[in-house]
Amino acid sequence: MDFGQFYQYKNGTLAAISEPAEQEVGLAVADSFLVENGAMRGRKLHEERFKAGVAATSPEYLDELDDFLKMAFALIPRTGRWFPRFELHLGTKAPNQLYFRVRKAPEPLGDATVWTLPEPDPRLNPTIKGPDLSLGQQLRRKANIQGADEAILLDTNGHISEGALSSLVWWRGEMLCAPGDSIAWLPSVTRTIVLDIAKQIGLAVQFEEATPASLIGCEVWLLSALNGIRVVRHWVDLGGELSQATHSETFARRLRLFSEQLS
């Protein structure tokens, strides 16, 4: 597997390294985004999400983040398809460090099949992207064993939170729905943009506590920076069918309009 090129922020510069020493540092905050031929969606939102995670974890880095981010964006190739990641690692032996990783993006995925994790959300810090990424990958592999692409996580009351590595939204007629703030979910840039699109074109948005069974007959989407909108065609253990997609083409087209060239 190609893990990309790592860069370490040190003494005001980003220098190429082989890779961080995982036995000495742990991923505490991360933010990934898609860049296609020098354009990306939601640059400001991604920057703000990473800054918020750093502020909650290692606020001593806040004064350096603008310089770090500026240098990181300058390293991204302006041709091709890339999936870079900002990283803050917390040290045990080594000091805390900022890293940047430039990776080639995999090909976009199409429609999805999902499966419900049969236990409450096991993540320790679901509102910050980074510390539970490895766990999310493990949960997705469990879904793969069940013939699914993604694991859907539930809170202790059985309400939908999100996917292991993606957000989940659904449609009730002409109303776009998503988990509300009473449920722990990772702030998603793509979710924010999709909800904004719905409001811009005059569609209602509703936040709710929903069980998987309550989504029978609904149009359901997975959302992520890498794949944008993925229509969920099948829910392995739902006990009923989902609706055919009627909104996804319109939203996918509008989502592309949010891409802006990097300076």
Secondary structure, DSSP 8 states (H G I E B T S, - for coil): ----EEEEEETTEEEEES---TTTEEEEEEEE--EETTEEE-HHHHHHHHHHHHHHH-GGGHHHHHHHHHHHHHHS-SSSEE--EEEEEEESSS--EEEEEE-B------SEEEEEEEEE---S-TTSSSTTHHHHHHHHHHHHHTT-SEEEEE-TTS-EEEESSSEEEEEETTEEEEE-TTS-----HHHHHHHHHHHHTT-EEEEE---GGGGTTSEEEEEETTTEEEEEEEETTSSS-----SSHHHHHHHHHTTEEE--
